[in-house]
Amino acid sequence: MSSQPPRHAYKKADQPHLDIPNVLDREFDVKEPNQVWTGDITYNIWTGARWAYLAVVIDLYARKPVGWALSLSPNTELVKKALTMAYESRGEPQNILFHSDQGCQYTSRAFRQMLWRYRMTLSLSRRGNCWDNAPTERFFRSLKTEWIPEIGYPDVAAAKRSVTDYMIGYYSRLRPHKHNDRLPPNLAEKNYWNAQSSVAKKRLFDVSCGFGFIQHAPHGAADQVDHRNEIAFVSVAASARSGSLKEAVHAFQTCVRQA
């Protein structure tokens, strides 16, 4: 069982960023993966001769680290690499809300352009208020207290291997998380997708039954279809009656995706 660090006070501030608002506004509980990601940088990772900087991207649904990058320079390229890893590893999702503090790396034009290309919306914490990005701050505290040796690492390569082992191995697969009802992030996400799959399969059965009913029923009989499936059946029925199997299959698949 992992140790939990004690609570500590954060400096508070109420001044919002003039250009980019705090869209997240501490709404840390999200309903599904790939809705809200948070990012931040930590610096105190000793690598034998110099401090290294770690940028991370967290999916708030299960508090899972989905992207990270480690470098000797805390520049914009560092946070771009972490975001690119998250974007590619999660299947290039769109309409993500990405939240961070007001660090110059995250407010830079290059980073904001990357968010625009990825179809993401940027949200920024209020100036000097770490509580606005509390889940990411908590992740860094766990990493430092549970995993990183007090004397650091002999070199950058060793630090990268160790941090990756923590992200992929221990934290995501094994470490219980209070937010997930004591489940590790991977299992929490797996349970979500399994539940979604069960709903989709039921919907698939309902739609397929309705598809067969409407295809062979006379006009007007479609009114007998359960109202829950009415909208889904309309496009399928229209295609089926027109005699276009290809269009009917496409409409059917669209209904399933929208279930």
Backbone bond lengths (Angstrom), bond angles and torsions (degrees), N, CA, C in turn:
res aa  C-N    CA-C-N  psi(-1)  N-CA   C-N-CA  omega(-1)  CA-C   N-CA-C  phi
1 M - - - 1.468 - - 1.522 108.79 -
2 S 1.323 116.39 133.93 1.457 119.76 -178.17 1.520 110.62 -77.97
3 S 1.322 115.26 150.79 1.453 120.51 176.87 1.518 109.47 -82.63
4 Q 1.326 115.96 146.52 1.451 120.99 179.56 1.524 108.80 -108.48
5 P 1.331 117.86 124.93 1.458 120.13 -179.90 1.519 110.92 -68.81
6 P 1.319 117.69 152.16 1.459 120.74 -179.51 1.523 111.08 -69.99
7 R 1.316 115.36 162.45 1.448 120.84 177.15 1.527 110.22 -68.04
8 H 1.321 115.45 151.48 1.454 118.59 175.67 1.514 108.53 -144.20
9 A 1.320 115.92 158.27 1.466 121.21 -175.18 1.519 110.71 -83.61
10 Y 1.329 115.64 142.19 1.452 122.44 174.57 1.530 108.90 -108.03
11 K 1.285 115.44 149.36 1.451 120.22 171.56 1.514 108.89 -70.28
12 K 1.318 117.53 135.71 1.451 121.36 -177.34 1.525 111.45 -109.92
13 A 1.316 115.15 149.07 1.454 121.70 175.70 1.517 107.78 -151.21
14 D 1.330 115.98 153.35 1.458 120.68 -176.10 1.517 113.22 -116.89
15 Q 1.327 118.02 0.86 1.458 120.33 -177.29 1.520 111.23 -78.29
16 P 1.330 119.10 118.62 1.463 121.05 178.92 1.523 110.82 -79.01
17 H 1.330 116.55 160.39 1.454 120.61 173.81 1.524 108.24 -70.07
18 L 1.338 117.21 137.58 1.452 120.77 -173.14 1.524 113.06 -67.99
19 D 1.345 117.50 -31.69 1.458 120.53 -173.48 1.525 113.02 -102.81
20 I 1.328 117.58 -38.02 1.460 121.57 -174.18 1.533 108.89 -118.18
21 P 1.312 119.23 114.94 1.468 121.44 -174.95 1.525 112.84 -77.13
22 N 1.312 114.17 166.17 1.459 121.89 174.93 1.535 107.74 -85.51
23 V 1.327 115.32 80.46 1.465 120.75 -176.69 1.527 110.63 -65.56
24 L 1.319 117.25 -39.36 1.462 121.01 -177.78 1.517 111.37 -63.10
25 D 1.325 117.03 -44.63 1.462 123.07 174.71 1.532 112.35 52.80
26 R 1.324 115.29 42.55 1.477 123.35 177.01 1.527 114.03 63.27
27 E 1.309 117.66 22.12 1.469 120.58 174.02 1.523 107.43 -86.04
28 F 1.333 115.62 77.46 1.460 121.36 -171.01 1.529 114.03 -82.01
29 D 1.318 117.61 -15.48 1.463 120.85 179.92 1.524 108.99 -92.04
30 V 1.325 116.28 109.93 1.460 121.00 -178.99 1.520 109.75 -111.47
31 K 1.328 117.03 159.61 1.459 121.35 -170.12 1.517 114.68 -87.12
32 E 1.334 117.95 -19.87 1.454 119.36 -176.91 1.523 110.16 -156.01
33 P 1.335 118.08 160.85 1.464 120.72 177.34 1.521 111.28 -63.99
34 N 1.323 114.49 159.21 1.469 122.01 176.01 1.523 113.01 61.15
35 Q 1.322 115.78 34.54 1.462 121.05 171.64 1.521 110.59 -105.84
36 V 1.339 115.30 -49.89 1.462 120.77 -177.87 1.522 109.37 -133.23
37 W 1.328 115.82 127.45 1.459 122.88 173.82 1.520 108.45 -117.13
38 T 1.322 115.63 147.00 1.454 120.44 175.19 1.523 109.42 -122.48
39 G 1.320 115.80 153.75 1.459 119.97 -179.19 1.517 111.71 -140.67
40 D 1.336 114.79 154.73 1.464 120.33 177.75 1.524 108.48 -166.67
41 I 1.328 115.01 171.40 1.467 122.20 179.51 1.525 108.70 -126.09
42 T 1.313 116.75 138.34 1.462 121.59 170.00 1.520 108.31 -121.31
43 Y 1.327 116.73 153.17 1.458 119.17 -170.15 1.523 115.68 -117.67
44 N 1.308 119.21 -26.09 1.461 119.51 -168.17 1.528 113.00 -87.94
45 I 1.338 115.15 66.34 1.459 122.23 171.71 1.521 107.29 -118.21
46 W 1.317 116.35 107.25 1.461 121.24 -175.22 1.533 110.45 -78.62
47 T 1.326 115.53 132.72 1.466 120.39 -176.47 1.530 111.99 -124.45
48 G 1.320 116.86 41.59 1.460 120.83 175.02 1.504 114.50 92.07
49 A 1.304 118.01 -46.17 1.462 121.15 -179.24 1.524 112.59 -131.99
50 R 1.333 117.05 -22.16 1.466 121.24 -176.01 1.523 110.23 -143.70
51 W 1.325 114.01 159.59 1.448 119.75 172.30 1.518 109.26 -77.91
52 A 1.317 116.41 141.32 1.462 121.64 175.62 1.519 109.51 -108.89
53 Y 1.302 115.80 157.55 1.461 122.98 -177.83 1.522 109.17 -115.68
54 L 1.318 115.89 133.74 1.457 121.95 -178.91 1.523 109.61 -117.79
55 A 1.327 115.89 123.43 1.462 121.50 172.73 1.520 108.28 -105.31
56 V 1.325 116.45 139.71 1.462 120.65 -176.75 1.520 109.83 -135.79
57 V 1.332 115.33 151.71 1.467 122.44 172.91 1.525 107.52 -122.99
58 I 1.325 116.40 126.06 1.460 122.87 -177.34 1.527 109.66 -113.76
59 D 1.335 116.35 131.66 1.462 120.80 170.34 1.523 107.30 -85.40
60 L 1.313 116.20 119.02 1.465 119.76 -171.95 1.520 114.21 -68.65
61 Y 1.331 118.80 -20.58 1.463 118.66 -175.79 1.525 111.25 -56.85
62 A 1.325 117.92 -51.79 1.457 121.58 -178.95 1.522 111.64 -118.10
63 R 1.353 116.11 11.53 1.477 121.68 -178.19 1.533 110.85 60.40
64 K 1.320 115.70 38.75 1.467 120.17 -176.32 1.530 111.05 -95.59
65 P 1.349 118.12 130.27 1.462 120.19 172.68 1.523 109.64 -71.42
66 V 1.314 116.79 121.45 1.463 121.03 -176.58 1.527 112.70 -113.94
67 G 1.316 117.06 -9.21 1.457 120.74 177.28 1.516 110.35 -157.49
68 W 1.314 116.79 145.18 1.466 120.52 177.81 1.524 109.95 -160.42
69 A 1.328 114.01 161.14 1.463 120.73 177.49 1.520 107.71 -156.16
70 L 1.322 116.48 144.10 1.461 122.31 -179.03 1.519 108.74 -125.64
71 S 1.335 115.72 135.49 1.453 120.39 -176.10 1.523 110.02 -154.06
72 L 1.325 115.84 163.14 1.460 120.95 174.93 1.522 111.81 -84.52
73 S 1.321 117.41 -5.42 1.464 121.66 -178.96 1.529 109.89 -124.32
74 P 1.319 117.72 124.83 1.471 120.68 179.62 1.523 111.14 -85.21
75 N 1.319 116.40 60.26 1.459 119.64 -175.89 1.525 111.40 -103.35
76 T 1.324 115.19 -176.43 1.454 119.97 -178.30 1.522 112.18 -65.19
77 E 1.330 116.84 -32.77 1.456 119.82 179.50 1.527 111.46 -59.86
78 L 1.306 117.33 -32.13 1.465 121.59 -179.98 1.527 110.94 -62.65
79 V 1.326 116.58 -49.45 1.466 119.40 -178.22 1.523 111.04 -72.93
80 K 1.323 117.38 -29.33 1.467 120.45 176.17 1.528 110.45 -66.06
81 K 1.330 116.99 -40.62 1.467 120.01 178.96 1.524 110.75 -64.03
82 A 1.329 116.74 -41.69 1.468 120.16 179.40 1.531 110.59 -64.01
83 L 1.336 116.82 -41.74 1.459 120.13 -179.94 1.526 111.39 -67.81
84 T 1.336 116.79 -40.55 1.462 120.29 179.10 1.520 111.01 -62.75
85 M 1.321 117.07 -40.95 1.462 120.15 177.44 1.528 110.42 -60.55
86 A 1.327 116.14 -45.00 1.464 119.93 179.82 1.520 110.75 -63.41
87 Y 1.300 116.82 -45.76 1.467 122.03 -177.84 1.526 111.74 -60.91
88 E 1.324 116.81 -45.02 1.456 120.28 -177.82 1.530 112.24 -75.62
89 S 1.320 117.00 -39.40 1.467 119.81 -177.75 1.521 112.25 -70.15
90 R 1.337 117.30 -22.71 1.466 120.97 -178.82 1.524 112.40 -98.56
91 G 1.331 116.61 11.58 1.454 119.14 175.54 1.512 115.16 83.49
92 E 1.332 117.12 24.48 1.459 122.78 176.85 1.531 112.85 56.74
93 P 1.328 117.36 55.25 1.473 119.87 178.97 1.530 110.74 -71.97
94 Q 1.310 116.30 158.42 1.460 121.82 178.31 1.518 110.44 -121.04
95 N 1.315 114.38 168.21 1.469 122.40 178.89 1.518 112.58 63.94
96 I 1.325 115.99 32.80 1.462 121.10 175.30 1.523 109.50 -81.18
97 L 1.326 116.35 140.56 1.459 120.95 168.43 1.522 107.49 -92.91
98 F 1.328 116.91 117.76 1.460 121.32 -179.36 1.519 108.83 -106.94
99 H 1.342 115.48 122.70 1.462 120.92 -176.56 1.519 110.70 -116.30
100 S 1.326 116.30 139.77 1.466 121.66 176.63 1.521 109.30 -152.80
101 D 1.330 115.37 -179.62 1.461 118.59 172.53 1.530 109.08 -81.34
102 Q 1.318 116.55 -173.05 1.451 121.25 -175.83 1.530 112.84 -92.33
103 G 1.334 116.69 26.21 1.454 119.49 177.67 1.524 111.53 -58.82
104 C 1.329 116.14 147.80 1.463 120.08 -175.97 1.524 112.00 -62.04
105 Q 1.335 117.79 -24.87 1.470 119.73 178.12 1.525 110.84 -64.61
106 Y 1.336 116.21 -39.39 1.465 120.85 -176.30 1.526 112.90 -82.89
107 T 1.328 116.68 -23.60 1.468 119.50 178.67 1.521 111.86 -94.80
108 S 1.321 117.79 -0.99 1.460 120.85 -179.06 1.528 110.79 -65.21
109 R 1.309 115.01 154.60 1.462 119.89 179.53 1.524 111.00 -63.27
110 A 1.348 116.90 -39.81 1.465 120.43 -177.56 1.527 111.13 -62.42
111 F 1.336 117.27 -41.54 1.463 120.04 -179.86 1.518 110.89 -70.34
112 R 1.322 117.13 -41.10 1.462 119.72 179.97 1.529 111.27 -66.76
113 Q 1.327 116.32 -33.20 1.464 118.93 175.27 1.525 111.46 -66.52
114 M 1.336 116.56 -36.97 1.460 119.49 176.56 1.520 110.58 -64.49
115 L 1.309 117.71 -42.26 1.464 120.53 176.43 1.527 110.99 -59.89
116 W 1.311 116.23 -39.71 1.462 119.98 178.80 1.524 110.95 -63.94
117 R 1.343 117.05 -42.28 1.465 120.21 178.70 1.519 111.25 -64.20
118 Y 1.328 116.70 -35.04 1.455 121.30 -179.85 1.519 112.57 -85.43
119 R 1.328 117.56 2.89 1.467 122.80 179.54 1.527 111.46 59.89
120 M 1.329 115.42 45.62 1.455 121.55 178.20 1.524 110.49 -113.97
121 T 1.326 115.42 154.77 1.460 122.02 178.30 1.525 109.45 -107.50
122 L 1.315 116.51 134.38 1.466 121.33 -178.30 1.522 110.75 -93.45
123 S 1.325 114.74 135.15 1.461 122.88 173.44 1.525 107.73 -126.22
124 L 1.336 117.26 137.45 1.462 120.84 -177.74 1.522 111.66 -121.92
125 S 1.332 114.79 141.67 1.454 120.40 174.86 1.529 110.23 -65.13
126 R 1.309 114.79 160.29 1.456 118.18 170.62 1.518 109.15 -67.64
127 R 1.295 115.88 153.20 1.460 120.55 -174.69 1.531 111.60 -60.31
128 G 1.335 115.51 123.86 1.462 120.76 175.28 1.514 114.63 75.27
129 N 1.332 118.86 12.16 1.462 120.72 -176.75 1.527 109.88 -111.48
130 C 1.323 116.37 95.10 1.465 121.29 -177.17 1.520 112.98 -68.53
131 W 1.341 117.11 -22.92 1.463 118.74 179.70 1.527 111.71 -64.47
132 D 1.322 117.47 -22.86 1.463 120.26 178.56 1.525 112.50 -68.82
133 N 1.329 116.16 -13.98 1.465 121.19 176.67 1.531 109.30 -131.15
134 A 1.317 115.30 40.08 1.461 121.62 -171.88 1.533 114.58 -58.67
135 P 1.335 121.79 -41.60 1.470 119.63 -179.03 1.525 113.21 -60.17
136 T 1.328 117.34 -36.58 1.462 119.90 179.59 1.514 110.57 -72.67
137 E 1.331 116.32 -40.22 1.464 119.94 176.22 1.530 110.10 -60.69
138 R 1.310 116.55 -40.23 1.467 121.04 179.60 1.524 110.62 -64.90
139 F 1.323 116.61 -38.84 1.460 119.72 178.42 1.528 110.80 -61.43
140 F 1.306 117.29 -44.46 1.465 120.53 179.73 1.535 111.18 -63.03
141 R 1.306 116.20 -38.72 1.468 119.46 178.24 1.522 110.78 -63.54
142 S 1.335 116.26 -41.26 1.464 119.92 178.27 1.523 110.60 -64.03
143 L 1.315 116.71 -44.00 1.465 120.92 179.16 1.525 111.17 -57.92
144 K 1.305 116.76 -45.27 1.463 120.82 -174.98 1.527 112.65 -73.99
145 T 1.333 117.06 -36.45 1.460 119.71 -176.91 1.527 112.97 -85.77
146 E 1.316 117.62 -25.90 1.459 121.32 -175.30 1.528 113.68 -99.92
147 W 1.316 117.22 -21.73 1.460 117.22 -166.13 1.529 114.84 -131.49
148 I 1.310 117.54 -50.36 1.468 120.26 -173.41 1.523 109.94 -70.20
149 P 1.341 118.93 127.32 1.472 121.58 178.92 1.530 111.21 -62.80
150 E 1.306 116.05 149.53 1.463 119.87 179.92 1.524 111.96 -61.37
151 I 1.329 116.40 -31.12 1.466 119.40 -179.10 1.527 111.38 -90.21
152 G 1.289 117.87 1.12 1.453 121.43 178.65 1.514 112.69 79.22
153 Y 1.331 115.82 -150.49 1.464 122.31 -176.22 1.533 110.26 -123.40
154 P 1.342 117.62 156.25 1.469 119.84 -178.89 1.521 113.27 -69.64
155 D 1.337 117.07 -27.22 1.461 119.67 -179.41 1.529 109.43 -159.92
156 V 1.323 116.17 176.16 1.459 121.78 -177.23 1.525 111.52 -65.41
157 A 1.325 116.90 -39.80 1.460 120.65 -178.85 1.526 111.04 -60.15
158 A 1.321 116.87 -42.83 1.469 120.88 178.94 1.528 110.58 -64.95
159 A 1.315 116.70 -38.58 1.465 120.59 178.77 1.524 110.73 -64.27
160 K 1.331 116.72 -42.74 1.457 120.35 179.78 1.520 111.46 -63.03
161 R 1.335 116.75 -42.97 1.470 119.89 179.81 1.522 110.98 -63.13
162 S 1.324 115.55 -43.50 1.459 119.58 -177.27 1.524 111.59 -67.33
163 V 1.322 116.54 -44.39 1.465 120.40 179.84 1.531 110.28 -62.81
164 T 1.329 116.57 -40.53 1.465 120.07 178.17 1.521 111.24 -64.18
165 D 1.333 116.89 -40.86 1.467 120.43 177.22 1.525 110.83 -60.23
166 Y 1.333 115.85 -38.49 1.465 119.47 179.80 1.523 110.99 -67.79
167 M 1.333 115.66 -47.07 1.461 120.41 -176.74 1.530 111.30 -62.71
168 I 1.334 115.42 -54.36 1.467 120.59 -173.12 1.523 112.09 -81.26
169 G 1.316 116.17 -43.26 1.451 120.31 -173.19 1.514 114.51 -84.99
170 Y 1.326 116.14 -70.35 1.454 119.23 -172.29 1.529 113.41 -74.03
171 Y 1.335 116.99 -55.38 1.465 119.16 -172.01 1.527 112.17 -67.22
172 S 1.318 117.48 -46.87 1.463 120.19 -174.58 1.521 113.34 -78.85
173 R 1.338 117.53 -33.48 1.470 120.38 -173.45 1.520 114.11 -99.12
174 L 1.340 117.74 -30.65 1.464 119.16 -169.68 1.523 115.09 -120.54
175 R 1.308 117.69 -34.39 1.469 120.25 -170.43 1.526 111.94 -72.28
176 P 1.334 118.74 121.40 1.471 120.70 176.90 1.521 110.45 -68.34
177 H 1.308 116.09 142.72 1.459 120.91 -177.64 1.523 109.68 -126.57
178 K 1.308 115.46 129.64 1.460 120.62 -177.74 1.521 111.18 -58.80
179 H 1.312 117.63 -38.86 1.463 121.16 -179.49 1.524 111.80 -61.17
180 N 1.326 116.88 -29.52 1.473 122.18 -177.91 1.523 112.57 -99.28
181 D 1.319 117.14 25.07 1.466 120.95 -176.89 1.523 110.93 56.78
182 R 1.325 115.23 44.10 1.467 124.41 176.37 1.535 112.73 71.64
183 L 1.291 117.95 16.89 1.462 121.25 174.89 1.523 109.71 -97.84
184 P 1.327 118.68 147.01 1.463 120.23 173.19 1.529 110.01 -70.00
185 P 1.318 117.66 156.96 1.469 120.41 -175.82 1.524 114.50 -54.49
186 N 1.334 117.75 -42.47 1.465 119.21 -178.47 1.524 112.22 -60.42
187 L 1.319 116.26 -42.71 1.457 120.13 -178.88 1.518 110.92 -69.87
188 A 1.340 117.05 -37.34 1.461 120.28 177.99 1.527 110.67 -62.36
189 E 1.328 116.33 -42.59 1.462 119.39 178.09 1.533 110.95 -68.40
190 K 1.321 116.54 -39.64 1.461 120.01 178.64 1.520 110.87 -60.10
191 N 1.329 117.13 -42.77 1.467 120.37 178.18 1.522 111.20 -62.00
192 Y 1.325 116.27 -38.39 1.463 119.58 178.88 1.525 110.57 -63.14
193 W 1.333 116.49 -48.76 1.462 119.51 -176.91 1.527 111.58 -68.63
194 N 1.321 117.28 -32.79 1.467 119.70 175.61 1.531 110.64 -64.29
195 A 1.332 115.27 -41.15 1.464 118.96 178.29 1.521 110.77 -64.97
196 Q 1.321 116.78 -40.78 1.458 120.53 178.37 1.523 110.87 -64.72
197 S 1.337 116.11 -37.38 1.458 120.56 179.90 1.526 110.90 -64.86
198 S 1.329 116.15 -39.76 1.468 119.94 178.81 1.524 110.91 -63.65
199 V 1.324 116.14 -42.21 1.466 120.21 178.20 1.517 110.21 -64.31
200 A 1.341 116.33 -42.30 1.464 120.48 -178.81 1.524 110.96 -65.04
201 K 1.331 116.77 -39.78 1.462 119.69 179.36 1.517 111.19 -64.33
202 K 1.331 117.03 -41.10 1.465 119.73 177.72 1.522 110.48 -64.17
203 R 1.316 114.87 -42.22 1.461 119.08 179.11 1.527 110.58 -64.45
204 L 1.330 115.98 -39.13 1.458 120.87 178.05 1.529 110.44 -60.42
205 F 1.335 116.18 -42.99 1.464 120.11 178.91 1.518 110.99 -63.68
206 D 1.357 115.94 -45.36 1.459 119.84 -179.37 1.523 111.28 -61.25
207 V 1.334 115.30 -45.21 1.459 119.52 -177.49 1.520 110.76 -67.94
208 S 1.350 116.48 -40.64 1.465 119.56 -179.17 1.525 110.80 -64.67
209 C 1.340 116.41 -39.22 1.469 119.15 177.26 1.520 110.02 -63.92
210 G 1.326 115.39 -44.08 1.451 119.59 178.55 1.508 112.04 -64.74
211 F 1.329 117.04 -35.75 1.461 121.60 178.91 1.524 110.46 -61.69
212 G 1.333 115.38 -45.78 1.457 118.70 179.22 1.520 111.61 -66.43
213 F 1.315 117.11 -37.49 1.462 121.31 179.90 1.523 111.31 -64.16
214 I 1.335 115.35 -47.23 1.458 119.38 -175.15 1.528 111.10 -71.70
215 Q 1.335 116.11 -36.38 1.456 119.55 -177.13 1.528 111.23 -60.59
216 H 1.333 115.86 -36.17 1.458 119.61 -174.64 1.529 113.00 -102.96
217 A 1.319 116.97 -5.16 1.458 119.60 -177.23 1.521 110.46 -88.20
218 P 1.321 117.26 152.11 1.469 120.48 175.73 1.517 109.98 -71.99
219 H 1.321 115.50 163.30 1.454 119.59 177.23 1.523 109.79 -59.58
220 G 1.337 115.20 138.38 1.457 120.01 -178.39 1.501 112.31 99.32
221 A 1.336 116.74 -30.23 1.466 119.15 179.44 1.516 111.16 -69.49
222 A 1.334 116.90 -19.85 1.469 119.60 -179.79 1.518 111.70 -63.02
223 D 1.334 116.97 -19.71 1.457 119.96 179.11 1.515 111.46 -64.57
224 Q 1.348 117.23 -18.39 1.459 120.60 -178.88 1.527 112.08 -80.53
225 V 1.338 116.21 -9.14 1.459 119.47 -178.86 1.514 110.03 -67.68
226 D 1.298 115.52 142.06 1.460 121.34 177.24 1.525 109.73 -52.14
227 H 1.318 116.70 134.50 1.462 121.09 -177.43 1.528 112.60 -59.91
228 R 1.318 117.88 -26.56 1.466 120.27 179.94 1.506 111.45 -61.47
229 N 1.331 117.60 -30.98 1.448 121.46 -176.70 1.531 112.72 -102.58
230 E 1.319 116.28 3.12 1.465 120.20 -171.07 1.520 111.73 -58.01
231 I 1.320 116.96 -50.38 1.460 119.91 -176.99 1.518 110.73 -64.27
232 A 1.335 116.04 -41.27 1.463 119.70 -178.71 1.512 111.74 -64.05
233 F 1.342 117.12 -33.23 1.451 120.13 -175.16 1.528 113.23 -78.65
234 V 1.310 117.85 -22.22 1.458 120.45 -171.31 1.514 111.67 -59.32
235 S 1.360 115.90 -52.34 1.462 118.90 -177.14 1.524 111.20 -68.24
236 V 1.346 116.90 -35.00 1.462 120.12 178.79 1.522 110.12 -66.52
237 A 1.315 116.67 -45.56 1.459 120.66 -177.78 1.520 111.75 -63.70
238 A 1.335 115.52 -41.42 1.453 119.36 -178.92 1.521 110.83 -61.60
239 S 1.322 115.73 -42.44 1.462 119.71 -179.94 1.521 111.01 -68.84
240 A 1.318 116.85 -39.90 1.462 120.49 -178.63 1.526 111.28 -64.59
241 R 1.331 115.95 -44.05 1.457 119.90 -178.19 1.526 112.05 -68.62
242 S 1.350 115.22 -26.77 1.463 117.79 179.61 1.516 111.54 -76.85
243 G 1.333 116.82 -8.68 1.453 120.73 177.42 1.513 114.33 87.07
244 S 1.347 118.05 6.19 1.458 121.12 -179.03 1.517 109.61 -95.27
245 L 1.327 116.55 100.91 1.459 120.32 -179.92 1.518 110.87 -64.10
246 K 1.336 116.78 -40.32 1.460 120.29 -178.51 1.516 110.99 -61.93
247 E 1.336 116.79 -44.69 1.454 120.61 179.04 1.521 111.06 -67.20
248 A 1.321 117.14 -37.00 1.465 120.63 179.03 1.521 110.79 -63.77
249 V 1.339 116.42 -44.06 1.466 120.29 178.75 1.517 110.35 -63.54
250 H 1.346 116.72 -41.71 1.467 119.95 178.77 1.521 110.95 -62.65
251 A 1.329 116.68 -43.67 1.466 120.08 178.91 1.518 111.14 -64.59
252 F 1.330 116.01 -38.72 1.468 120.92 178.15 1.525 110.49 -62.00
253 Q 1.336 117.27 -46.22 1.460 121.54 -179.94 1.516 110.85 -63.81
254 T 1.332 117.12 -36.78 1.453 120.80 177.63 1.511 111.29 -63.31
255 C 1.330 116.38 -41.34 1.458 120.84 177.95 1.519 111.20 -61.53
256 V 1.330 116.26 -41.42 1.465 120.18 -179.29 1.508 110.90 -65.39
257 R 1.354 116.76 -41.65 1.456 119.72 179.84 1.520 111.78 -64.83
258 Q 1.313 116.45 -30.01 1.455 120.60 -178.33 1.519 112.38 -88.90
259 A 1.330 116.38 0.04 1.474 119.18 -177.34 1.503 110.72 -67.87
